[in-house]
């Protein structure tokens, strides 16, 4: 097969595509003996199966023909209005026509890449940043510029004139960042939006985890803070973590000129997000269901996070440091400088434990190879403690 001449030619863009590191690791974790801290999957115990089932039944019974028909590219109007109203919780005042419903946040990232990135365009990212965003943006051949970070996340002062010059946007995850689990403080949020307003750099605020806070104090979103000082903020939201990822439903909130152009891009992509799904989700959330549902989900995540942190305190050596998230799904681990996360993974899989090495989360050159990401959400307590004990022993052996 190696000598077989293909009767077709892929585009240069397609030839540059690579598989997601996490998805490749997840193939290994399908083996039942593997204790997997790799996938960023929501807890299935938090999926409101019966409620969603009833919502689909109600929509099909009452509005079946319209639910099964083509819909507007912008999205189902009542759901867009609900999103606009819901954003008041994070300090943002927006109109429904500033909301575009999309087929999951990953589609939003792809569409924003199409909108803003030409080959060689400068894109600003945190270091580390969300691997799915890096993978999506890279398809359009940007030039990445990392903005400095520390134990408090992104450092707004690092957004200097030279760093920002010519940048198409800065991509940030202010709440329980993937992969670090860190949350940007109010002081840094304010400094970031003021700096971006002055430098005229749009902000893409990706916030899939914001409703999963189980410690600390909630912070206002960048969208509301940015609008108060004249910054352009594009906010991404998702129903994947608050309801279920299988719904593949998310949204973009942005100024009207940006939404208008994104609508044209979506028309060329998939016409519109599934009408039936949008109507069922609206049926689910319209009467305040999330207010009673989310505390139960947060309790699950809080307990799972506590199990892992307790086990790390017990089994990891003092030469290792890690984050203590106030919400979300991830803990970021920094190993002694001589330990490579990818090499550690190979040894861990031999002992039936999996995680994600940290290097792929760094866009461009100079990744921190002595790092790794742990996800605690879908692993039972006993397996968390067993897996962390094994990891701790492997680190000590190094």
TORZAFI-382767 format. One line per 3 residues: number of its first residue (from 1); their letters; for each residue x, y, z of C-alpha. Coordinates in pm, whole numbers, m for minus. Layout:
<rs>
NUM	a	X Y Z; ...
</rs>
This chain:
<rs>
1	xxx	0 0 0; 291 239 66; 376 244 m308
4	xxx	16 299 m416; m29 619 m617; m337 806 m508
7	xxx	m568 906 m795; m640 1240 m630; m452 1531 m475
10	xxx	m539 1680 m138; m522 2056 m91; m220 2201 84
13	xxx	m447 2284 378; m568 1925 405; m215 1789 382
16	xxx	m121 1997 688; m397 1850 902; m297 1631 1196
19	xxx	m507 1426 1435; m596 1566 1775; m350 1445 2038
22	xxx	m635 1392 2282; m844 1193 2034; m548 967 1963
25	xxx	m496 906 2335; m867 834 2377; m831 539 2140
28	xxx	m603 380 2401; m841 463 2685; m1117 253 2530
31	xxx	m949 m45 2693; m1147 m111 3014; m834 m158 3228
34	xxx	m711 196 3153; m769 463 3419; m815 767 3196
37	xxx	m753 1123 3312; m721 1224 2944; m1059 1317 2796
40	xxx	m1234 1641 2884; m1571 1468 2886; m1860 1592 3103
43	xxx	m1993 1360 3372; m2272 1144 3221; m2443 1142 3561
46	xxx	m2511 1509 3499; m2703 1454 3174; m3078 1525 3229
49	xxx	m3189 1241 3004; m3554 1232 3109; m3599 1608 3083
52	xxx	m3444 1626 2737; m3646 1326 2624; m3964 1500 2736
55	xxx	m3857 1820 2559; m3816 1638 2227; m4154 1470 2273
58	xxx	m4321 1804 2346; m4163 1979 2046; m4252 1697 1807
61	xxx	m4606 1673 1942; m4678 2047 1933; m4453 2180 1654
64	xxx	m4334 1872 1469; m4356 2002 1115; m4170 2327 1182
67	xxx	m3914 2143 1398; m3833 1912 1106; m3813 2194 850
70	xxx	m3521 2415 745; m3471 2711 975; m3304 3053 968
73	xxx	m2925 3059 963; m2919 3289 1264; m3094 3029 1478
76	xxx	m3427 2967 1648; m3549 3312 1756; m3680 3217 2104
79	xxx	m3349 3046 2187; m3148 3348 2071; m3365 3569 2292
82	xxx	m3311 3332 2585; m2932 3348 2541; m2940 3728 2529
85	xxx	m3146 3742 2849; m2929 3482 3023; m2611 3683 2958
88	xxx	m2730 3943 3208; m2600 3699 3473; m2243 3771 3361
91	xxx	m2295 4144 3331; m2363 4173 2958; m2652 4354 2793
94	xxx	m2704 4228 2438; m2983 4206 2183; m3106 3880 2036
97	xxx	m2982 3982 1690; m2628 3985 1832; m2660 3608 1896
100	xxx	m2583 3339 1639; m2665 2974 1718; m2396 2730 1599
103	xxx	m2335 2356 1598; m2113 2351 1905; m1830 2583 2006
106	xxx	m1590 2399 1779; m1787 2521 1480; m1768 2872 1625
109	xxx	m1388 2848 1635; m1377 2727 1275; m1603 3009 1158
112	xxx	m1401 3273 1341; m1083 3136 1185; m1243 3176 842
115	xxx	m1353 3527 931; m1028 3667 1068; m724 3462 964
118	xxx	m524 3488 643; m201 3290 600; 57 3458 822
121	xxx	m197 3659 1025; m89 3718 1382; m311 3548 1641
124	xxx	m256 3601 2014; m307 3307 2250; m239 3214 2609
127	xxx	46 2974 2673; m87 2708 2720; m421 2733 2541
130	xxx	m712 2511 2437; m586 2243 2199; m909 2237 1997
133	xxx	m878 2609 1922; m514 2573 1819; m607 2285 1591
136	xxx	m896 2480 1438; m710 2808 1386; m401 2632 1250
139	xxx	m601 2520 948; m587 2883 829; m208 2913 877
142	xxx	m178 3193 1133; 139 3312 1301; 89 3253 1673
145	xxx	215 3496 1934; 199 3376 2294; 100 3626 2562
148	xxx	287 3564 2891; 107 3383 3173; 182 3300 3536
151	xxx	5 3129 3827; m281 3378 3785; m327 3311 3415
154	xxx	m280 3560 3134; m74 3870 3220; m240 4175 3058
157	xxx	80 4379 3087; 239 4126 2852; 12 4254 2577
160	xxx	264 4518 2468; 244 4734 2159; 491 4507 1980
163	xxx	308 4189 2079; m30 4331 1972; 82 4498 1650
166	xxx	m121 4362 1359; m297 4096 1565; m632 3983 1428
169	xxx	m757 3883 1775; m660 3744 2115; m817 3414 2220
172	xxx	m874 3365 2593; m1060 3132 2830; m1110 3338 3146
175	xxx	m1296 3078 3355; m1135 2747 3463; m914 2757 3158
178	xxx	m854 2450 2947; m594 2311 3016; m479 2487 3334
181	xxx	m805 2521 3530; m705 2880 3619; m950 3169 3648
184	xxx	m862 3524 3550; m909 3771 3835; m1139 4073 3808
187	xxx	m834 4304 3812; m677 4121 3520; m1006 4105 3328
190	xxx	m1045 4480 3360; m685 4540 3257; m720 4305 2959
193	xxx	m1030 4467 2811; m887 4817 2864; m560 4716 2698
196	xxx	m738 4555 2403; m965 4857 2361; m660 5085 2345
199	xxx	m476 4855 2103; m790 4779 1896; m742 4403 1931
202	xxx	m1067 4202 1932; m1108 3951 2215; m1254 3604 2161
205	xxx	m1389 3504 2502; m1445 3128 2509; m1647 3035 2818
208	xxx	m1778 2678 2807; m1708 2614 3177; m1828 2936 3344
211	xxx	m2143 2778 3491; m1940 2499 3654; m1803 2704 3946
214	xxx	m1795 2513 4275; m1559 2736 4478; m1463 3102 4498
217	xxx	m1654 3403 4366; m1804 3439 4019; m1645 3706 3801
220	xxx	m1813 3921 3535; m1760 3814 3177; m1525 3992 2940
223	xxx	m1819 4076 2712; m1983 4314 2958; m1654 4457 3084
226	xxx	m1535 4509 2729; m1846 4688 2610; m1812 4932 2898
229	xxx	m1470 5047 2772; m1518 5015 2396; m1342 4682 2343
232	xxx	m1465 4440 2077; m1547 4113 2255; m1679 3803 2079
235	xxx	m1820 3558 2332; m1856 3184 2273; m2095 2977 2481
238	xxx	m2206 2616 2478; m2480 2387 2604; m2236 2094 2606
241	xxx	m2127 2132 2967; m2460 2248 3116; m2685 1995 2936
244	xxx	m2503 1744 2715; m2230 1756 2448; m2418 1519 2218
247	xxx	m2661 1803 2145; m2379 1988 1960; m2527 2328 2034
250	xxx	m2343 2651 2106; m2361 3020 2028; m2159 3327 1933
253	xxx	m2236 3672 2072; m2076 3962 1884; m2144 4308 1739
256	xxx	m2392 4303 1451; m2137 4356 1169; m1946 4048 1287
259	xxx	m2264 3840 1327; m2374 3944 977; m2052 3817 820
262	xxx	m2059 3499 1032; m2411 3430 907; m2275 3433 550
265	xxx	m1998 3194 652; m2246 2960 822; m2472 2964 517
268	xxx	m2179 2826 318; m2100 2574 592; m2422 2399 700
271	xxx	m2710 2641 629; m2825 2634 992; m2794 2440 1315
274	xxx	m3047 2158 1362; m3391 2310 1416; m3525 2021 1623
277	xxx	m3229 2035 1861; m3262 2412 1907; m3632 2388 1980
280	xxx	m3582 2100 2225; m3309 2284 2412; m3525 2595 2433
283	xxx	m3812 2381 2564; m3570 2249 2829; m3428 2580 2951
286	xxx	m3710 2829 2898; m3871 2786 3243; m3550 2805 3448
289	xxx	m3453 2437 3449; m3081 2515 3464; m3128 2695 3796
292	xxx	m3225 2367 3963; m3009 2140 3746; m2667 2308 3759
295	xxx	m2616 2285 4138; m2637 1906 4105; m2376 1907 3828
298	xxx	m2148 2136 4030; m2171 1901 4327; m2050 1614 4109
301	xxx	m1755 1813 3978; m1663 1949 4320; m1651 1600 4469
304	xxx	m1448 1459 4180; m1200 1746 4194; m1162 1699 4569
307	xxx	m1085 1328 4530; m807 1402 4282; m654 1690 4478
310	xxx	m652 1481 4797; m479 1196 4614; m222 1429 4460
313	xxx	m145 1578 4801; m84 1226 4927; 111 1071 4641
316	xxx	288 1342 4438; 640 1446 4544; 716 1799 4665
319	xxx	904 1872 4341; 571 1872 4151; 323 2162 4149
322	xxx	m36 2179 4028; m333 2413 4001; m634 2406 4233
325	xxx	m932 2500 4014; m1241 2679 4143; m1452 2511 3877
328	xxx	m1442 2324 3551; m1280 1993 3469; m901 2019 3467
331	xxx	m588 2025 3682; m256 2135 3530; 58 1969 3657
334	xxx	413 2103 3631; 684 1840 3672; 1054 1886 3744
337	xxx	1218 2027 3430; 1397 1704 3341; 1075 1498 3314
340	xxx	908 1493 2972; 530 1453 2986; 514 1253 2663
343	xxx	774 1004 2786; 591 980 3119; 268 902 2931
346	xxx	425 601 2760; 532 462 3097; 193 545 3250
349	xxx	m1 364 2977; 214 58 3043; 75 80 3398
352	xxx	m282 137 3266; m304 511 3339; m358 783 3076
355	xxx	m341 1164 3072; m265 1435 2818; 96 1563 2795
358	xxx	119 1941 2814; 327 2015 2504; 40 2011 2246
361	xxx	m137 2292 2435; 138 2537 2340; 98 2704 2001
364	xxx	417 2754 1806; 767 2692 1932; 901 2633 2283
367	xxx	634 2415 2447; 675 2332 2813; 732 1958 2787
370	xxx	742 1905 3166; 366 1956 3199; 47 1750 3177
373	xxx	m330 1789 3205; m550 1575 3427; m928 1551 3392
376	xxx	m1115 1417 3695; m1480 1431 3594; m1561 1083 3461
379	xxx	m1346 861 3685; m1485 698 4003; m1323 793 4334
382	xxx	m1144 461 4387; m1000 467 4036; m888 830 4080
385	xxx	m695 738 4394; m547 427 4231; m443 614 3915
388	xxx	m289 908 4100; m93 671 4323; 51 505 4012
391	xxx	136 841 3856; 300 958 4177; 517 645 4187
394	xxx	621 690 3822; 716 1053 3885; 922 955 4189
397	xx	1100 692 3978; 1203 972 3743
</rs>
